[in-house]
Amino acid sequence: MEGYIDSHQHFWRYQPEHYGWISAEMEVLQQDFLPNDLRKVSEGFGFAGSVAVQARQMETENYFLLELAGDNDFIKGIVGWIDLQQDDLESKLEPYREIPLMKGFRHIVQGESDPEFMLRAQFLRGIKLLATHNFTYDILIYSRQLPQVIKFLGKIPEQSLVLDHAGKPDIKSGEWESWVSKIKQVADYKHVHCKVSGLVTEADWDGWDKDQIQKYIQVLLDSFGVERLMFGSDWPVCKLAANYQEVYDLVSGMLSESEKQQVFRKTAVDFYQLD
């Protein structure tokens, strides 16, 4: 596969009742965002494809994204949603095994009120079933949930995992030492990858600067190495704080050409087994 891969972006046809997480202050997101829109903003950056990630916790989201992928061959993979705690999960996963574009699943753990959610026996059972079916799992949490993630990682050594948005450090409030310490512990688990994505929206949307964000990216480079890092724009959510060019430049400007080939392409291709 030639060209870069955007390992984390979203599509939707906006319906307020389906996207309750899009608050009033996120007015820029209260519209449709579809493949042609992504093509326009990513044009000229050398991208050959993307991984579309769920934005709704419903199985219809999977088929919505698959329909878009059927009409747009630059969508190379889909991270969908499924109820990982259902008793008949194994049979529910079977149809997805026949769909090559379905690469993995994600649960919006950041929205769960139970601090021990990821450690529930039924949830861990579901994660382990993903491994047996060769599906990946994207970890979406806030940085305050990193202690839970560290315990979780020790319980599922066989599963292919990626931490979305670097664990969402609270850049706006200056969170640093605690996040650095915990991200290094996460990186000690060699079966875990990390997405260099979503950082601008954890900063002050109107007041972040390059040096501030790149300080966090450097920790990721030092902790995971380029072999376990993949670039994700988090478009269109990134529009809350930055345009596609700015998000791209934040990461690409810190990498040599060979490192860029790894972070912007090879890690995602290998992790998601993209064709």
Secondary structure, DSSP 8 states (H G I E B T S, - for coil): --SEEEEEE--B---TTT-TTS-GGGGGGSS-B-HHHHHHHHTTTTEEEEEEE--SSSTHHHHHHHHHHHH-TTEEEEEE---TT-TTHHHHHHHHHT-TTEEEEEE-GGG-S-TTGGG-HHHHHHHHHHHHTT-EEEE---GGGHHHHHHHHHH-TTS-EEEGGGG---TTTT--HHHHHHHHHHHTSTTEEEEE-S-GGGS-TTT--HHHHHHHHHHHHHHH-GGGEEE---BTGGGGT--HHHHHHHHHTTS-HHHHHIIIIIHHHHHHT--
